């Protein structure tokens, strides 16, 4: 009777061996059968024995696992590996292997053995390593040779504010030398944290930062300048190094520290009661990071064992709390260009400033060398003005009063060329007089331009006037018309409110000018409502914005600008994100979540 072949993925293997066994049982020699089926005579002989003992099931493939494994890990070690992973979900195979050695395990397993245990018990997902990019890794030979310094956000307070953290890490030892919480990450706050850190650990040989305006003034307009941070480094003999633009991998050590701090503390800590409470929590976590936490790049040693401070006297430029405030930017003398000698004696001398008369166009425009254009109200069309220009500033004077001042784009070569074309050597720089222009007093509509401060206010006649927080940093036009004041931004009417100044005081405002142009149309909706997801993010215009897990489930307002998104809760701005998409926004309301049916 023919036996039923089992139904399994290896049916073809069993059937192949079964046919070979049947030929041997029918009288064909084992050598001939082995030659026909492409196997050895010993394999055919073993198939026959297994078939006679177990039938067709004996022809299936058997496990090749050895009967004994002297090097197999004990069940106690496997259980300890699984327990450590469940207790500390962020620990990887290398950290667990290190912890087993610290706990006195005899012959602790290797990292690969721990990884296989975790995969076998479903505690990690098996992944195939695929390194698409290869980075050139580097590290200084000794501590205090290089500090990496940066600024990170994500420290939220209960009142809705987001604070920043000024961080610094030693390149050789990975020792965190600085983690200072600041409410405003300006140049003075960053420099105060930096000098306080050097007073504790000493002065490093070099510092590496990105191109933020707190660290460098090489992108300052119209000319590069030395900022306060660079001045501190220069006076203490510190070499400053900057990353290439858009190259965060250069400061990879401090960026990786930011990721660890965010995941292990900030994401789960929630909003802090105050800056002091946040500083205490971060200081405690950093102490454990430096003294207790083994670092894989250091061979599982702690950063404190590799760090050696070198305290010396720090030279602070100006005590922040006791001395009067000095400008954050110190402008060095601009190098003069060497020009070929001219024929006239007046052109051989250094030209500091020139002036000349010009007539505004019928559209009240004035074009200067360097493609610099000035626009005025239509009431000043065809009026003659005096232009005072230097390589720093340009003043437009009408009837003895300065009506417009702008930074200059002119070089010394441009000033010499203007002299050749009829300009004259200018006297002292003009200042705005106290006299009021006649056309302002007779005009029914007056407008001025102001920049909205970070608290949403503008200055008018020595007083602050609150506008809107969504206009922070924007240049707006204030149009006084009767008892009303219209706020115009980007050519759109964004707000109308009672005029804060009487008509007799409007003509004395700085930059006041008459206008006869019609009021622009109102601006379209510039806000959208979103609900914060469980992971602390919102999505607008196809771009995901990180708000913070502490705002999970709350509805936020997003102010939509051309270049940024500003997120508000109850009228308070909590964060700002650069806009990276041009997708049109069609949903402006936040709808409640739909639960699955």
C-alpha positions as CSV (number, residue, x, y, z in Angstrom):
1,X,0.0,0.0,0.0
2,X,1.4,3.4,-1.0
3,X,1.9,5.8,2.0
4,X,0.5,9.3,2.0
5,X,3.2,11.9,1.5
6,X,3.0,14.7,4.2
7,X,1.8,18.1,3.1
8,X,4.6,20.5,4.1
9,X,6.8,23.2,2.5
10,X,9.5,20.5,2.0
11,X,7.3,18.0,0.1
12,X,9.5,18.0,-2.9
13,X,12.5,17.0,-0.8
14,X,10.6,14.2,0.9
15,X,9.3,13.0,-2.4
16,X,12.8,13.0,-4.0
17,X,14.2,10.9,-1.2
18,X,11.2,8.6,-1.2
19,X,11.7,7.8,-4.9
20,X,15.3,7.0,-4.3
21,X,14.4,4.7,-1.4
22,X,11.8,2.9,-3.5
23,X,14.4,2.2,-6.2
24,X,16.7,0.7,-3.6
25,X,13.9,-1.5,-2.3
26,X,13.1,-2.6,-5.8
27,X,16.7,-4.0,-6.2
28,X,18.6,-1.1,-7.7
29,X,22.1,-0.7,-6.2
30,X,22.6,2.2,-3.8
31,X,25.6,3.5,-5.8
32,X,23.5,3.7,-9.0
33,X,20.6,5.4,-7.2
34,X,23.0,7.9,-5.6
35,X,24.5,8.8,-9.0
36,X,21.1,9.3,-10.6
37,X,19.7,11.6,-7.8
38,X,22.9,13.6,-7.3
39,X,23.6,12.5,-3.7
40,X,26.3,10.4,-2.0
41,X,25.9,6.6,-1.4
42,X,26.1,7.3,2.4
43,X,23.1,9.7,2.1
44,X,21.1,7.1,0.2
45,X,22.0,4.5,2.8
46,X,20.8,6.8,5.7
47,X,17.5,7.5,3.9
48,X,16.8,3.8,3.6
49,X,17.5,3.2,7.4
50,X,15.3,6.2,8.4
51,X,12.5,5.1,6.1
52,X,12.5,1.5,7.5
53,X,12.4,2.9,11.1
54,X,10.0,5.9,10.8
55,X,8.3,5.7,7.4
56,X,7.9,8.6,5.1
57,X,8.1,11.1,8.0
58,X,11.7,10.0,8.6
59,X,12.8,11.4,5.3
60,X,12.2,15.0,6.3
61,X,15.1,17.3,7.1
62,X,16.2,17.1,10.8
63,X,17.6,19.8,13.0
64,X,21.3,20.3,12.9
65,X,21.4,21.7,16.4
66,X,24.1,20.0,18.5
67,X,22.9,17.8,21.3
68,X,25.0,19.7,23.8
69,X,26.3,23.3,23.9
70,X,28.9,24.0,26.6
71,X,29.1,27.7,25.8
72,X,25.3,28.3,26.0
73,X,24.3,31.1,28.4
74,X,22.6,30.0,31.5
75,X,18.8,30.7,31.9
76,X,19.6,33.0,34.8
77,X,21.8,35.3,32.6
78,X,19.1,35.3,29.9
79,X,16.4,36.2,32.4
80,X,18.7,39.0,33.7
81,X,19.1,40.4,30.2
82,X,15.4,40.5,29.6
83,X,14.7,42.0,33.0
84,X,17.2,44.8,32.4
85,X,15.6,45.6,29.1
86,X,12.1,45.7,30.5
87,X,13.2,47.9,33.4
88,X,15.3,50.3,31.3
89,X,13.7,50.3,27.8
90,X,16.3,52.8,26.5
91,X,19.2,50.6,27.2
92,X,20.7,48.9,24.2
93,X,22.7,45.7,23.9
94,X,26.1,47.3,24.6
95,X,24.8,49.0,27.8
96,X,23.1,45.8,29.0
97,X,26.4,43.8,28.5
98,X,28.3,46.5,30.4
99,X,25.8,46.4,33.3
100,X,26.0,42.6,33.5
101,X,29.8,42.9,33.9
102,X,29.3,45.5,36.7
103,X,26.8,43.2,38.5
104,X,29.5,40.5,38.7
105,X,28.2,38.0,36.1
106,X,30.8,35.3,35.4
107,X,31.8,35.4,31.8
108,X,29.3,38.2,30.8
109,X,27.9,37.9,27.3
110,X,29.1,40.0,24.4
111,X,27.0,42.7,22.8
112,X,26.0,40.5,19.9
113,X,24.9,37.7,22.3
114,X,22.8,40.2,24.2
115,X,21.3,41.5,21.0
116,X,20.3,37.9,19.9
117,X,18.7,37.3,23.2
118,X,16.6,40.5,22.9
119,X,15.6,39.6,19.4
120,X,14.7,36.0,20.3
121,X,12.4,37.2,23.1
122,X,10.8,40.0,21.1
123,X,12.2,42.8,23.1
124,X,13.7,44.5,20.1
125,X,13.0,44.3,16.4
126,X,15.7,42.8,14.3
127,X,17.1,45.4,12.0
128,X,19.6,45.2,9.1
129,X,22.3,47.9,9.4
130,X,22.3,50.1,6.4
131,X,24.7,53.1,6.6
132,X,23.8,55.2,3.6
133,X,26.2,58.1,4.6
134,X,29.7,57.8,5.9
135,X,30.9,60.7,8.1
136,X,34.5,61.7,8.8
137,X,34.6,61.4,12.6
138,X,37.1,63.4,14.6
139,X,37.9,64.0,18.3
140,X,40.4,66.2,20.1
141,X,43.3,64.4,21.9
142,X,42.8,65.9,25.3
143,X,40.1,67.6,27.4
144,X,39.8,71.4,27.4
145,X,41.1,71.6,23.9
146,X,37.7,72.2,22.2
147,X,34.2,73.0,23.5
148,X,31.1,72.6,21.3
149,X,28.5,75.2,22.2
150,X,24.9,75.5,21.0
151,X,21.4,76.5,22.0
152,X,18.4,74.2,22.3
153,X,14.7,74.8,23.0
154,X,11.9,72.7,24.4
155,X,11.9,73.8,28.1
156,X,8.3,74.8,28.7
157,X,6.9,76.5,31.8
158,X,3.5,76.3,33.3
159,X,2.7,79.9,32.1
160,X,3.1,78.8,28.5
161,X,6.6,80.2,27.9
162,X,9.3,78.3,26.2
163,X,12.8,78.7,27.5
164,X,16.1,77.8,25.9
165,X,19.1,76.0,27.2
166,X,22.7,77.2,26.5
167,X,24.7,74.0,26.3
168,X,28.4,73.2,26.0
169,X,30.2,69.8,25.9
170,X,33.9,69.0,25.9
171,X,34.9,67.4,22.6
172,X,37.3,64.8,24.0
173,X,35.6,63.6,27.2
174,X,31.9,64.3,26.3
175,X,31.7,66.1,29.7
176,X,28.8,68.6,29.7
177,X,30.3,71.8,31.0
178,X,27.3,74.0,30.5
179,X,23.5,73.6,30.6
180,X,22.1,77.0,31.5
181,X,18.3,77.7,31.2
182,X,17.6,81.2,29.9
183,X,14.4,83.0,29.1
184,X,15.8,85.0,26.2
185,X,18.7,83.4,24.3
186,X,20.3,86.8,23.4
187,X,23.9,87.6,23.1
188,X,24.2,88.9,26.7
189,X,22.6,85.8,28.3
190,X,24.7,83.4,26.2
191,X,27.9,85.3,27.1
192,X,27.0,85.4,30.8
193,X,26.5,81.6,30.9
194,X,29.8,81.1,28.9
195,X,31.9,83.3,31.3
196,X,30.4,81.7,34.4
197,X,31.3,78.2,33.0
198,X,34.9,79.3,32.3
199,X,35.2,80.6,35.9
200,X,34.4,77.0,37.1
201,X,36.3,74.8,34.6
202,X,38.8,77.1,33.1
203,X,39.4,78.5,29.6
204,X,39.3,76.1,26.6
205,X,41.7,76.4,23.7
206,X,39.0,76.5,21.1
207,X,35.2,76.7,20.8
208,X,33.1,75.4,18.0
209,X,29.6,76.9,17.3
210,X,27.2,77.3,14.5
211,X,26.6,80.6,12.7
212,X,24.0,82.0,15.1
213,X,24.0,85.8,15.7
214,X,24.8,85.2,19.3
215,X,28.2,83.6,18.3
216,X,29.4,85.4,15.3
217,X,28.9,88.7,13.5
218,X,30.3,87.8,10.1
219,X,26.8,88.0,8.6
220,X,26.0,91.4,10.2
221,X,24.7,94.0,7.7
222,X,25.9,96.2,6.2
223,X,29.4,95.1,7.4
224,X,30.7,92.2,9.3
225,X,31.2,93.0,13.0
226,X,32.6,91.6,16.2
227,X,29.9,90.4,18.6
228,X,30.3,90.1,22.4
229,X,30.9,86.4,22.3
230,X,33.8,86.8,19.9
231,X,35.2,89.6,22.0
232,X,35.2,87.4,25.1
233,X,37.0,84.7,23.1
234,X,39.6,87.1,21.7
235,X,40.4,88.7,25.1
236,X,40.8,85.2,26.7
237,X,42.9,83.8,23.8
238,X,40.3,81.3,22.6
239,X,40.2,80.3,19.0
240,X,36.7,80.5,17.6
241,X,35.6,77.9,14.9
242,X,32.3,78.0,13.0
243,X,30.5,75.3,11.1
244,X,29.6,75.5,7.5
245,X,26.1,76.8,6.9
246,X,23.5,74.0,7.1
247,X,26.0,71.4,8.4
248,X,24.7,70.2,11.8
249,X,26.9,67.1,11.7
250,X,30.0,69.2,12.4
251,X,28.7,69.8,15.9
252,X,27.3,66.2,16.1
253,X,28.4,65.6,19.7
254,X,26.4,68.5,21.2
255,X,23.4,67.7,18.9
256,X,23.4,64.1,20.1
257,X,23.4,65.4,23.7
258,X,20.4,67.5,22.9
259,X,18.5,64.4,21.7
260,X,19.4,62.5,24.8
261,X,18.4,65.3,27.1
262,X,15.1,65.8,25.3
263,X,14.1,62.1,25.3
264,X,15.1,61.2,28.8
265,X,14.1,64.4,30.6
266,X,12.2,67.1,28.8
267,X,9.7,64.9,27.0
268,X,8.5,63.3,30.2
269,X,9.1,66.0,32.8
270,X,6.2,68.2,31.6
271,X,6.0,72.0,32.1
272,X,8.2,73.4,35.0
273,X,6.9,75.8,37.6
274,X,9.7,78.3,37.0
275,X,13.1,78.8,35.4
276,X,14.8,77.9,38.7
277,X,12.9,74.6,39.0
278,X,13.8,73.8,35.4
279,X,17.5,74.6,36.1
280,X,17.5,72.3,39.2
281,X,16.0,69.4,37.2
282,X,18.5,69.8,34.4
283,X,21.5,70.2,36.7
284,X,20.5,66.9,38.5
285,X,20.2,65.1,35.2
286,X,23.5,66.5,33.9
287,X,25.3,65.4,37.0
288,X,24.1,61.9,36.5
289,X,25.1,62.1,32.8
290,X,28.6,63.2,33.7
291,X,29.4,61.0,36.7
292,X,27.2,57.9,36.5
293,X,26.2,57.3,32.9
294,X,28.7,55.2,30.8
295,X,29.3,56.6,27.4
296,X,29.7,54.2,24.4
297,X,32.1,56.4,22.5
298,X,34.4,56.4,25.6
299,X,34.5,52.6,25.9
300,X,31.7,52.7,28.5
301,X,33.6,55.0,30.7
302,X,31.9,58.0,32.3
303,X,32.7,61.5,31.0
304,X,33.9,62.6,34.5
305,X,36.7,60.1,34.4
306,X,38.0,61.5,31.1
307,X,37.6,65.2,31.9
308,X,40.3,67.3,33.5
309,X,39.4,71.0,34.2
310,X,42.1,73.7,34.0
311,X,40.9,76.6,36.0
312,X,42.6,79.9,35.3
313,X,41.6,83.5,35.5
314,X,38.9,84.5,33.1
315,X,38.9,88.0,31.6
316,X,35.2,89.1,31.3
317,X,34.8,92.2,29.1
318,X,32.1,93.9,31.1
319,X,30.3,92.6,34.3
320,X,26.8,92.0,33.2
321,X,25.0,93.0,36.4
322,X,27.1,95.8,37.7
323,X,28.3,97.8,34.7
324,X,26.2,99.9,32.3
325,X,25.1,98.0,29.2
326,X,27.4,98.2,26.3
327,X,26.4,97.5,22.7
328,X,26.3,93.8,21.8
329,X,28.1,94.6,18.5
330,X,31.4,96.3,18.4
331,X,32.0,97.6,14.8
332,X,35.6,97.5,13.8
333,X,37.1,100.2,11.5
334,X,36.2,99.3,7.9
335,X,39.3,98.7,5.8
336,X,39.8,101.3,3.1
337,X,40.2,100.3,-0.5
338,X,43.4,101.3,-2.2
339,X,42.5,103.3,-5.3
340,X,44.7,104.6,-8.1
341,X,45.7,108.2,-7.6
342,X,43.4,110.8,-9.1
343,X,44.4,114.0,-11.0
344,X,42.5,116.3,-8.6
345,X,43.8,116.9,-5.1
346,X,40.3,116.7,-3.7
347,X,39.9,113.1,-4.9
348,X,43.2,112.0,-3.4
349,X,42.0,112.7,0.1
350,X,39.9,110.2,2.0
351,X,36.2,110.8,1.3
352,X,34.0,110.4,4.4
353,X,30.7,111.8,3.2
354,X,29.2,113.7,0.3
355,X,26.0,115.6,-0.4
356,X,24.0,116.8,-3.4
357,X,20.6,118.0,-4.4
358,X,18.1,115.8,-6.2
359,X,14.5,116.0,-7.4
360,X,12.0,113.3,-6.6
361,X,10.3,111.6,-9.5
362,X,6.6,112.1,-10.3
363,X,5.9,108.9,-8.3
364,X,8.0,110.3,-5.3
365,X,10.9,108.0,-5.8
366,X,14.7,108.6,-5.4
367,X,17.2,106.1,-6.9
368,X,20.8,106.2,-5.6
369,X,23.9,104.3,-6.7
370,X,24.0,100.7,-5.6
371,X,20.4,100.1,-6.6
372,X,19.2,101.7,-3.4
373,X,15.8,103.2,-3.8
374,X,13.8,105.5,-1.5
375,X,10.0,105.7,-1.6
376,X,8.0,108.7,-0.3
377,X,4.4,109.7,-0.2
378,X,2.8,111.1,-3.3
379,X,2.6,114.6,-1.7
380,X,6.4,115.0,-2.0
381,X,6.5,114.3,-5.7
382,X,8.8,116.6,-7.7
383,X,10.1,118.1,-4.5
384,X,13.8,119.0,-4.3
385,X,15.7,117.3,-1.4
386,X,19.3,117.2,-0.2
387,X,21.0,113.8,0.0
388,X,23.7,113.4,2.7
389,X,25.6,110.1,2.1
390,X,28.5,108.2,3.7
391,X,29.6,104.6,3.7
392,X,27.5,104.1,6.9
393,X,24.2,106.1,6.5
394,X,22.1,108.1,4.0
395,X,19.9,111.0,5.1
396,X,17.3,112.7,3.0
397,X,16.8,116.3,4.0
398,X,13.7,118.4,3.0
399,X,13.6,122.1,3.9
400,X,16.3,121.6,6.5
401,X,14.6,118.6,8.2
402,X,15.7,115.0,7.9
403,X,12.7,113.0,6.6
404,X,14.3,109.6,5.9
405,X,17.4,107.8,7.2
406,X,18.6,104.4,6.0
407,X,21.8,102.3,6.2
408,X,24.2,103.0,3.3
409,X,25.3,100.5,0.6
410,X,27.8,103.0,-0.9
411,X,31.5,102.2,-0.9
412,X,34.4,104.7,-0.9
413,X,34.6,104.2,-4.6
414,X,31.0,105.2,-5.0
415,X,31.5,108.3,-3.0
416,X,34.5,109.3,-5.2
417,X,32.4,108.7,-8.3
418,X,29.6,111.0,-6.9
419,X,32.2,113.7,-6.4
420,X,33.3,113.4,-10.0
421,X,29.6,113.7,-11.0
422,X,29.0,117.0,-9.2
423,X,28.5,116.2,-5.5
424,X,30.4,118.1,-2.8
425,X,32.2,117.2,0.4
426,X,29.6,117.1,3.1
427,X,29.8,118.6,6.5
428,X,28.7,117.0,9.8
429,X,26.0,114.4,9.8
430,X,22.6,116.1,9.9
431,X,20.2,115.4,12.8
432,X,16.4,115.6,12.7
433,X,15.2,119.1,13.8
434,X,12.4,119.9,16.1
435,X,10.6,122.0,13.6
436,X,7.5,120.4,12.0
437,X,7.1,120.3,8.2
438,X,4.3,122.5,7.1
439,X,2.7,119.9,4.9
440,X,2.2,117.6,7.9
441,X,0.2,120.2,9.8
442,X,-2.1,120.8,6.9
443,X,-2.6,117.2,5.9
444,X,-5.7,115.4,7.1
445,X,-4.0,111.9,6.9
446,X,-0.6,111.2,8.4
447,X,1.3,108.0,8.5
448,X,4.4,106.7,10.2
449,X,6.4,103.5,10.0
450,X,7.3,101.5,13.1
451,X,8.8,98.0,13.9
452,X,6.7,95.9,16.3
453,X,8.7,94.8,19.3
454,X,8.9,91.3,20.8
455,X,6.1,92.1,23.2
456,X,3.8,93.2,20.4
457,X,4.1,97.0,21.1
458,X,5.2,100.0,19.1
459,X,6.5,103.4,20.4
460,X,4.5,106.6,19.7
461,X,5.5,109.9,21.2
462,X,7.4,108.2,24.1
463,X,4.5,105.8,25.0
464,X,4.0,102.2,24.1
465,X,0.9,101.1,22.2
466,X,-0.1,97.4,22.2
467,X,-0.9,96.0,18.7
468,X,-0.9,92.2,18.3
469,X,1.6,89.6,19.1
470,X,1.2,88.2,15.6
471,X,2.9,91.3,14.2
472,X,6.1,90.8,16.3
473,X,9.2,91.8,14.3
474,X,7.3,93.2,11.4
475,X,7.5,96.7,9.9
476,X,4.1,98.2,9.9
477,X,2.6,101.5,8.8
478,X,0.4,103.5,11.2
479,X,-2.1,105.6,9.4
480,X,-3.8,108.4,11.4
481,X,-7.2,109.4,10.0
482,X,-9.5,111.4,12.2
483,X,-10.1,109.6,15.5
484,X,-8.9,106.3,14.1
485,X,-5.5,104.6,13.6
486,X,-5.2,102.0,10.9
487,X,-2.4,99.4,11.0
488,X,-1.1,98.3,7.6
489,X,1.3,95.4,7.2
490,X,2.6,94.0,3.9
491,X,0.2,96.2,2.0
492,X,-2.9,94.9,3.9
493,X,-5.1,96.5,6.6
494,X,-4.6,94.2,9.6
495,X,-6.1,96.3,12.5
496,X,-8.1,99.5,13.2
497,X,-8.2,101.1,16.6
498,X,-8.8,104.5,18.3
499,X,-6.0,106.9,17.7
500,X,-3.8,107.1,20.8
501,X,-2.6,110.6,20.0
502,X,-4.5,113.9,19.4
503,X,-4.2,115.5,15.9
504,X,-1.9,118.3,17.2
505,X,0.8,115.8,18.3
506,X,0.9,113.6,15.2
507,X,3.0,115.9,13.1
508,X,5.8,115.8,15.6
509,X,6.2,112.0,15.4
510,X,9.5,110.7,14.1
511,X,9.1,109.8,10.5
512,X,5.7,111.4,10.1
513,X,4.6,112.0,6.5
514,X,1.4,113.0,4.8
515,X,-0.4,110.7,2.4
516,X,-3.3,110.8,0.0
517,X,-3.3,107.2,-1.1
518,X,-6.5,105.2,-0.4
519,X,-6.6,102.7,2.5
520,X,-5.5,99.2,1.4
521,X,-7.9,96.3,1.5
522,X,-8.1,94.2,4.7
523,X,-5.8,91.2,5.1
524,X,-7.2,87.7,4.6
525,X,-7.3,85.3,7.6
526,X,-3.8,84.8,8.9
527,X,-4.6,82.4,11.7
528,X,-5.4,78.7,11.8
529,X,-6.5,76.6,14.8
530,X,-4.9,73.2,15.4
531,X,-5.2,70.6,18.1
532,X,-1.9,69.2,19.6
533,X,-1.5,65.5,19.0
534,X,-0.4,63.0,21.6
535,X,3.3,63.3,20.4
536,X,3.2,67.1,21.0
537,X,3.0,68.1,17.3
538,X,0.6,69.8,14.9
539,X,0.5,69.8,11.1
540,X,-0.2,72.8,9.0
541,X,0.4,73.3,5.2
542,X,1.9,69.8,5.1
543,X,4.6,70.8,7.7
544,X,4.8,69.2,11.1
545,X,5.5,71.6,13.9
546,X,6.7,70.5,17.4
547,X,4.8,72.2,20.2
548,X,5.5,70.0,23.2
549,X,4.0,67.0,24.9
550,X,2.8,69.2,27.7
551,X,0.2,70.8,25.4
552,X,-1.3,67.4,24.3
553,X,-5.0,67.7,23.4
554,X,-5.1,71.6,23.7
555,X,-6.1,73.8,20.8
556,X,-3.5,76.3,19.6
557,X,-3.6,79.3,17.2
558,X,-1.0,79.4,14.4
559,X,-0.2,82.8,13.0
560,X,0.6,82.3,9.3
561,X,3.4,84.5,7.8
562,X,5.3,84.2,4.6
563,X,8.4,82.8,6.3
564,X,7.4,81.6,9.8
565,X,4.6,80.0,11.8
566,X,4.0,81.4,15.3
567,X,2.1,79.2,17.7
568,X,-0.1,80.8,20.4
569,X,-2.1,79.5,23.4
570,X,-4.5,81.9,25.1
571,X,-2.8,84.8,23.3
572,X,0.7,83.9,24.5
573,X,3.3,82.9,21.9
574,X,5.0,79.6,22.9
575,X,7.2,78.9,19.9
576,X,8.1,79.9,16.4
577,X,9.0,77.7,13.4
578,X,10.5,78.5,10.0
579,X,8.1,77.9,7.1
580,X,9.5,75.3,4.7
581,X,6.5,74.8,2.4
582,X,4.5,76.9,0.0
583,X,1.4,74.7,0.2
584,X,-1.9,76.7,0.4
585,X,-3.8,76.4,3.7
586,X,-7.4,75.5,3.3
587,X,-8.4,74.4,6.8
588,X,-8.4,77.2,9.4
589,X,-10.5,75.5,12.1
590,X,-9.6,72.7,14.6
591,X,-12.1,69.9,14.5
592,X,-12.5,67.4,17.4
593,X,-10.9,64.0,16.9
594,X,-13.0,61.3,15.3
595,X,-13.0,58.0,17.2
596,X,-13.0,54.8,15.3
597,X,-16.4,53.2,14.7
